């Protein structure tokens, strides 16, 4: 059952009062389908009190991966802790949004809700005494032209890594995007031009993993809103160009026990504790089987195995920027800065599911006291979606983490995507073979 605490009751009262004081007339209830696409339903403020109490009913069979026709009734229950006024809807009357937890008619949490999948993993971490913090570096491309079949994307500039020149339009874009994100309570740490033409990076500050996943969903929506406002198209496609780097979502991870960083040990090599080493060992051991979730699209593997700094092997190290798990050394000896960087996820993943399997893999290592060995003979990550599906299908860890419903849906959906991709005749084939065969 999704139970209501005293804090939740206070948050609901705050939301209802704010709607009246700020003349908010549209409340958008957001949730995410199994593939990571944002869904929304708008309600009037007068309906919100009932939505808090009972939820808003909808047809789950119409949402990717949520339900079969025979079990379609579901409830979207807004989480008042995620309330935020939409800063790009400034004209009166205003609009606000909240993320929802998805429940079954009997009030139990839906097994298909990605937010619930991540929450289950975080609850397991809590029983082990840990709070999981994450900090994503989110890359994406800005194009001058909207997507059109047969037309190549045109980047907004030809800038490179950290470039700051009058010809690079990204500064103004990032400034507007960051202003809106911070107005919604999402703290930004860094932003800069990335290595590819038109490629941007914005890094969010540390937050608990569930809040971070909510923030990533908000981030992707805000970026697309700002791009449209400025006449551009923003894309989180992992690898839009053959000859330029793809867009990753390197995620920094740390476990805390109360106020203490469980990854920190001043006397250990790299200041990484035994808990931290076992967590990294879990990520390395289970990396191939979780890759279909952290890199869920056919195009994802063009990034992973396309050169540059994308990780193609399940390895680790303190300085190798091509490693799957890197140990950042920016502030050696400072306890709270000790963390690990997991570098395979791309920006088009479902962040709830990706973080669930990422944390489950690391926690498995901690629980089983995996020993972290050197990276002299690393295993390769899957080279395409089909290989990733095969690895995932064998994984008890992923099945348990996602739950039977989501696990089976993802496998069905990804097999269908791979088959559809495999039967296509590509431009490469036409260009290479048509003239000579």
C-alpha positions as CSV (number, residue, x, y, z in Angstrom):
1,X,0.0,0.0,0.0
2,X,1.1,3.6,-0.7
3,X,0.7,5.0,2.8
4,X,0.6,8.7,3.8
5,X,2.9,10.1,6.5
6,X,2.5,13.3,8.6
7,X,5.1,14.9,6.4
8,X,3.2,14.0,3.3
9,X,0.0,15.5,4.8
10,X,1.9,18.8,5.5
11,X,3.3,18.7,1.9
12,X,-0.2,18.3,0.5
13,X,-1.5,21.2,2.5
14,X,1.4,23.3,1.2
15,X,0.6,22.4,-2.4
16,X,-3.1,23.2,-2.1
17,X,-2.3,26.6,-0.4
18,X,0.3,27.5,-3.1
19,X,-2.1,26.7,-5.9
20,X,-4.5,29.2,-4.5
21,X,-1.9,31.9,-3.6
22,X,-0.2,31.7,-7.0
23,X,-3.3,31.5,-9.1
24,X,-2.3,28.1,-10.5
25,X,-5.1,26.7,-12.6
26,X,-3.5,23.7,-14.3
27,X,-1.8,20.9,-12.5
28,X,0.1,18.4,-14.7
29,X,0.6,15.0,-13.2
30,X,3.7,13.4,-14.7
31,X,4.8,9.7,-14.7
32,X,7.1,7.6,-16.9
33,X,6.4,4.5,-19.0
34,X,8.7,1.5,-19.0
35,X,10.7,2.8,-21.9
36,X,11.4,6.1,-20.2
37,X,8.9,8.4,-22.0
38,X,7.2,11.1,-19.9
39,X,3.4,10.9,-19.7
40,X,1.2,13.7,-18.4
41,X,-2.4,14.4,-17.5
42,X,-3.7,17.8,-16.5
43,X,-6.2,18.3,-13.8
44,X,-7.9,21.4,-12.2
45,X,-6.8,22.4,-8.7
46,X,-10.3,21.5,-7.4
47,X,-9.6,17.9,-8.3
48,X,-6.3,17.7,-6.5
49,X,-7.4,17.0,-3.0
50,X,-9.3,13.9,-4.3
51,X,-6.2,12.9,-6.4
52,X,-4.1,13.0,-3.2
53,X,-6.6,10.8,-1.4
54,X,-7.6,8.4,-4.1
55,X,-5.5,8.9,-7.2
56,X,-6.6,9.7,-10.8
57,X,-7.8,6.6,-12.7
58,X,-6.5,5.9,-16.2
59,X,-6.2,3.0,-18.7
60,X,-2.9,1.4,-18.0
61,X,-3.2,-0.8,-21.2
62,X,-2.7,2.4,-23.3
63,X,0.7,3.1,-21.7
64,X,3.9,1.2,-22.9
65,X,4.5,-1.8,-20.6
66,X,2.0,-0.9,-18.0
67,X,-0.8,-3.5,-18.3
68,X,-2.6,-6.0,-20.5
69,X,-6.2,-5.2,-21.6
70,X,-7.6,-7.5,-18.9
71,X,-5.9,-5.6,-16.1
72,X,-6.0,-2.0,-17.4
73,X,-7.4,0.1,-14.5
74,X,-4.7,2.0,-12.7
75,X,-4.3,5.0,-10.4
76,X,-1.9,7.9,-10.7
77,X,-1.2,9.3,-7.2
78,X,0.6,12.6,-7.1
79,X,3.7,12.9,-4.9
80,X,3.5,16.3,-3.2
81,X,7.2,16.3,-2.5
82,X,7.8,16.8,-6.2
83,X,5.5,19.8,-6.6
84,X,7.0,22.6,-8.7
85,X,5.5,25.5,-10.7
86,X,6.4,25.4,-14.4
87,X,8.5,28.5,-14.9
88,X,7.9,28.6,-18.7
89,X,4.2,29.0,-18.1
90,X,4.5,32.4,-16.6
91,X,1.3,34.0,-18.0
92,X,-1.8,33.9,-15.8
93,X,-3.2,31.4,-15.0
94,X,-0.1,29.5,-14.2
95,X,0.7,25.7,-14.3
96,X,2.5,23.3,-12.0
97,X,3.6,19.7,-12.0
98,X,4.0,16.7,-9.7
99,X,5.4,13.3,-10.4
100,X,3.0,10.4,-9.6
101,X,3.4,7.0,-8.1
102,X,1.3,4.4,-10.0
103,X,-1.0,2.2,-8.0
104,X,-3.4,-0.7,-8.6
105,X,-7.1,-0.3,-7.8
106,X,-6.5,-2.0,-4.4
107,X,-3.9,0.7,-3.5
108,X,-0.9,-1.5,-3.9
109,X,2.1,-0.2,-5.9
110,X,2.0,-1.1,-9.6
111,X,4.8,-3.6,-10.5
112,X,5.0,-1.7,-13.9
113,X,5.8,1.7,-12.4
114,X,9.6,2.5,-13.0
115,X,9.5,4.8,-10.0
116,X,8.4,1.9,-7.8
117,X,11.2,-0.3,-9.3
118,X,13.8,2.2,-8.2
119,X,12.2,2.8,-4.8
120,X,12.3,-1.0,-4.1
121,X,16.1,-1.0,-4.7
122,X,16.5,2.0,-2.5
123,X,14.5,0.3,0.3
124,X,16.8,-2.7,0.0
125,X,19.8,-0.3,0.4
126,X,18.1,1.3,3.4
127,X,17.8,-2.1,5.1
128,X,21.5,-2.5,4.6
129,X,22.0,0.9,6.3
130,X,22.8,2.9,3.2
131,X,21.4,6.0,1.4
132,X,22.3,6.2,-2.3
133,X,23.4,9.5,-3.8
134,X,23.9,10.2,-7.5
135,X,25.2,13.0,-9.6
136,X,24.7,12.8,-13.4
137,X,26.6,14.5,-16.2
138,X,24.0,14.8,-19.0
139,X,25.1,15.3,-22.6
140,X,22.9,16.1,-25.5
141,X,23.0,17.7,-29.0
142,X,21.4,20.9,-30.3
143,X,20.4,20.9,-34.0
144,X,19.2,23.7,-36.3
145,X,16.7,21.5,-38.0
146,X,13.9,19.3,-36.7
147,X,14.1,15.6,-37.4
148,X,13.1,14.7,-40.9
149,X,13.4,11.4,-42.7
150,X,16.4,11.3,-45.0
151,X,17.7,14.6,-43.9
152,X,21.0,14.8,-41.9
153,X,20.9,16.8,-38.6
154,X,22.7,20.2,-38.7
155,X,24.4,21.1,-35.4
156,X,23.9,24.6,-34.1
157,X,27.7,25.2,-34.0
158,X,31.1,23.7,-34.7
159,X,32.3,24.2,-31.2
160,X,34.5,21.7,-29.3
161,X,35.2,20.7,-25.7
162,X,34.9,23.7,-23.3
163,X,34.8,26.2,-26.3
164,X,33.6,29.7,-25.5
165,X,33.5,31.8,-28.6
166,X,30.9,34.3,-30.1
167,X,30.1,31.7,-32.8
168,X,29.0,29.1,-30.2
169,X,25.3,29.6,-29.4
170,X,25.3,27.1,-26.6
171,X,26.1,29.6,-23.8
172,X,22.8,31.4,-24.2
173,X,20.9,28.2,-24.5
174,X,22.5,26.7,-21.4
175,X,21.9,29.9,-19.4
176,X,18.2,29.9,-20.2
177,X,17.9,26.1,-19.5
178,X,19.8,26.4,-16.1
179,X,17.6,29.4,-15.1
180,X,14.5,27.3,-15.6
181,X,15.9,24.2,-13.9
182,X,16.9,26.1,-10.8
183,X,13.5,27.8,-10.7
184,X,12.1,24.3,-10.4
185,X,14.5,23.5,-7.5
186,X,17.0,21.5,-9.6
187,X,20.5,22.5,-8.7
188,X,23.1,22.6,-11.5
189,X,26.8,22.2,-10.8
190,X,28.5,22.7,-14.2
191,X,27.7,23.3,-17.8
192,X,29.9,23.6,-20.9
193,X,30.2,22.8,-24.6
194,X,31.1,19.1,-25.2
195,X,33.4,17.6,-27.7
196,X,31.0,17.2,-30.7
197,X,29.6,20.0,-32.8
198,X,26.4,21.3,-31.2
199,X,27.0,19.0,-28.2
200,X,26.3,20.3,-24.7
201,X,26.8,19.0,-21.1
202,X,24.9,20.1,-18.0
203,X,25.8,18.4,-14.7
204,X,23.3,18.2,-11.8
205,X,24.2,18.3,-8.2
206,X,24.2,15.3,-5.8
207,X,20.8,14.1,-4.7
208,X,19.3,10.9,-3.5
209,X,18.8,8.5,-6.5
210,X,15.0,8.8,-6.7
211,X,15.1,12.6,-6.7
212,X,17.9,12.4,-9.3
213,X,15.8,10.2,-11.6
214,X,12.8,12.7,-11.3
215,X,15.3,15.5,-12.0
216,X,16.5,13.8,-15.2
217,X,13.0,13.4,-16.5
218,X,12.3,17.1,-15.7
219,X,15.7,18.0,-17.3
220,X,14.9,16.3,-20.6
221,X,11.6,18.1,-20.8
222,X,13.0,21.5,-19.9
223,X,15.9,21.1,-22.5
224,X,13.4,20.3,-25.3
225,X,11.1,23.3,-24.2
226,X,14.1,25.7,-24.3
227,X,15.3,24.3,-27.6
228,X,11.8,24.9,-29.2
229,X,11.7,28.3,-27.7
230,X,15.0,29.2,-29.4
231,X,14.1,27.6,-32.7
232,X,16.4,24.5,-32.2
233,X,15.8,20.8,-31.8
234,X,17.4,19.1,-28.8
235,X,18.1,15.4,-29.0
236,X,19.2,12.8,-26.4
237,X,19.9,10.2,-29.1
238,X,23.1,8.4,-27.9
239,X,25.0,8.6,-31.2
240,X,23.6,10.9,-34.0
241,X,27.0,11.3,-35.8
242,X,29.3,8.5,-37.0
243,X,32.5,10.6,-36.7
244,X,31.8,12.5,-33.4
245,X,31.4,11.3,-29.8
246,X,28.0,10.2,-28.6
247,X,26.0,11.5,-25.6
248,X,26.6,9.7,-22.3
249,X,25.2,10.2,-18.8
250,X,28.2,9.4,-16.6
251,X,26.8,9.0,-13.1
252,X,28.7,9.6,-9.9
253,X,27.6,7.3,-7.1
254,X,28.2,7.2,-3.3
255,X,26.7,5.4,-0.4
256,X,26.3,7.1,2.9
257,X,25.6,5.6,6.4
258,X,24.0,8.5,8.2
259,X,26.5,11.4,7.7
260,X,29.4,9.1,6.9
261,X,30.6,8.3,3.4
262,X,30.7,4.5,3.2
263,X,33.1,4.7,0.2
264,X,35.8,6.7,2.1
265,X,38.7,5.2,3.9
266,X,41.7,7.5,4.4
267,X,44.1,4.6,4.7
268,X,43.0,2.7,1.7
269,X,44.4,3.0,-1.9
270,X,42.6,5.8,-3.7
271,X,40.8,6.4,-0.3
272,X,38.3,3.8,-1.5
273,X,36.9,1.7,1.4
274,X,36.2,-2.0,1.3
275,X,32.5,-1.2,0.8
276,X,33.4,1.0,-2.1
277,X,35.7,-1.7,-3.7
278,X,33.0,-4.3,-3.3
279,X,30.4,-1.9,-4.9
280,X,32.7,-1.4,-7.9
281,X,33.3,-5.2,-8.1
282,X,29.5,-5.6,-8.3
283,X,29.3,-3.1,-11.2
284,X,32.1,-4.8,-13.1
285,X,30.8,-8.4,-12.6
286,X,27.2,-7.6,-13.5
287,X,27.8,-4.9,-16.2
288,X,27.1,-7.0,-19.2
289,X,23.7,-8.2,-17.9
290,X,22.5,-4.7,-16.9
291,X,23.6,-3.0,-20.2
292,X,20.3,-3.6,-22.0
293,X,18.8,-1.3,-19.3
294,X,21.5,1.4,-19.1
295,X,21.8,1.4,-22.9
296,X,18.4,0.3,-24.2
297,X,18.4,1.4,-27.8
298,X,19.9,0.0,-31.0
299,X,21.8,3.2,-31.4
300,X,23.2,3.0,-27.9
301,X,25.8,0.5,-29.0
302,X,27.1,2.8,-31.7
303,X,28.2,5.1,-28.8
304,X,29.6,2.3,-26.6
305,X,31.7,0.8,-29.4
306,X,32.2,3.9,-31.5
307,X,35.5,5.0,-30.1
308,X,36.3,8.1,-28.1
309,X,35.9,7.8,-24.3
310,X,32.8,5.6,-24.2
311,X,33.4,2.4,-22.2
312,X,33.5,-0.8,-24.3
313,X,35.0,-3.0,-21.6
314,X,34.0,-3.8,-18.0
315,X,37.1,-2.3,-16.4
316,X,37.9,0.3,-13.7
317,X,40.7,2.7,-12.8
318,X,41.5,6.0,-11.2
319,X,42.5,7.9,-14.3
320,X,41.4,6.0,-17.4
321,X,38.6,8.1,-18.9
322,X,37.6,5.2,-21.1
323,X,36.9,2.9,-18.1
324,X,33.5,1.7,-17.3
325,X,34.0,2.7,-13.6
326,X,36.3,5.6,-12.9
327,X,37.6,6.8,-9.5
328,X,37.5,10.6,-9.7
329,X,40.5,12.1,-7.8
330,X,39.5,15.8,-7.9
331,X,39.8,16.3,-4.1
332,X,41.9,13.6,-2.7
333,X,41.6,13.1,1.1
334,X,38.3,14.9,1.3
335,X,35.7,12.4,2.7
336,X,32.5,13.6,1.0
337,X,34.2,13.8,-2.4
338,X,35.0,10.1,-2.5
339,X,32.7,8.5,-5.0
340,X,32.8,6.3,-8.1
341,X,31.8,7.3,-11.7
342,X,29.7,4.7,-13.7
343,X,30.2,5.7,-17.3
344,X,28.1,3.4,-19.5
345,X,24.5,4.9,-19.2
346,X,23.4,7.1,-22.0
347,X,21.0,10.0,-21.8
348,X,18.2,8.1,-23.5
349,X,17.8,5.4,-20.9
350,X,14.9,5.2,-18.4
351,X,16.7,6.7,-15.4
352,X,14.6,4.9,-12.8
353,X,15.3,1.5,-14.3
354,X,19.0,2.3,-15.1
355,X,19.7,3.5,-11.6
356,X,17.8,0.6,-10.1
357,X,20.0,-2.0,-11.9
358,X,23.2,0.0,-11.4
359,X,22.6,0.3,-7.6
360,X,21.4,-3.4,-7.4
361,X,24.7,-4.5,-9.1
362,X,26.8,-2.5,-6.7
363,X,24.8,-3.5,-3.6
364,X,25.1,-7.1,-4.6
365,X,28.8,-6.7,-4.5
366,X,28.7,-5.2,-1.1
367,X,26.3,-7.8,0.2
368,X,28.3,-10.7,-1.1
369,X,31.7,-9.0,-0.4
370,X,32.9,-9.3,-3.9
371,X,36.7,-8.8,-4.3
372,X,37.8,-6.1,-6.7
373,X,40.5,-7.5,-9.0
374,X,42.7,-5.5,-11.4
375,X,41.4,-4.7,-14.8
376,X,44.2,-6.5,-16.8
377,X,41.8,-8.9,-18.5
378,X,38.4,-7.1,-18.7
379,X,35.2,-8.6,-20.3
380,X,33.8,-6.7,-23.2
381,X,30.4,-5.1,-22.9
382,X,27.7,-6.3,-25.3
383,X,28.5,-5.0,-28.8
384,X,24.9,-4.6,-29.9
385,X,21.4,-4.7,-28.5
386,X,20.9,-8.4,-29.3
387,X,24.0,-9.4,-27.3
388,X,22.7,-7.2,-24.4
389,X,19.3,-8.9,-24.5
390,X,20.9,-12.3,-24.3
391,X,23.0,-11.3,-21.3
392,X,20.0,-9.7,-19.6
393,X,17.7,-12.7,-20.2
394,X,20.1,-14.9,-18.2
395,X,20.3,-12.5,-15.3
396,X,18.7,-13.3,-12.0
397,X,19.8,-9.9,-10.6
398,X,18.0,-7.9,-13.3
399,X,14.9,-10.1,-13.1
400,X,14.7,-9.6,-9.3
401,X,15.4,-5.9,-9.5
402,X,12.9,-5.0,-12.3
403,X,10.3,-7.5,-11.2
404,X,8.8,-10.1,-13.5
405,X,6.4,-7.8,-15.3
406,X,8.9,-5.1,-16.3
407,X,11.6,-7.7,-17.0
408,X,9.5,-9.6,-19.5
409,X,8.1,-6.5,-21.1
410,X,11.6,-5.0,-21.7
411,X,12.8,-8.3,-23.2
412,X,9.8,-8.5,-25.6
413,X,10.1,-4.8,-26.6
414,X,13.8,-5.0,-27.2
415,X,13.7,-8.2,-29.2
416,X,11.1,-6.6,-31.4
417,X,13.3,-3.5,-31.8
418,X,16.3,-5.6,-32.7
419,X,14.3,-7.6,-35.3
420,X,13.0,-4.4,-36.8
421,X,16.4,-2.9,-37.0
422,X,18.0,-6.1,-38.5
423,X,15.7,-6.2,-41.4
424,X,16.3,-2.6,-42.5
425,X,18.4,-1.9,-45.6
426,X,20.7,0.9,-44.4
427,X,22.3,3.8,-46.3
428,X,25.7,2.2,-45.7
429,X,24.6,-0.9,-47.6
430,X,23.2,1.1,-50.5
431,X,26.3,3.3,-50.7
432,X,28.7,0.5,-50.5
433,X,27.1,-2.4,-52.5
434,X,24.7,-0.9,-55.0
435,X,27.4,0.5,-57.3
436,X,29.5,-2.6,-57.3
437,X,27.2,-5.6,-56.9
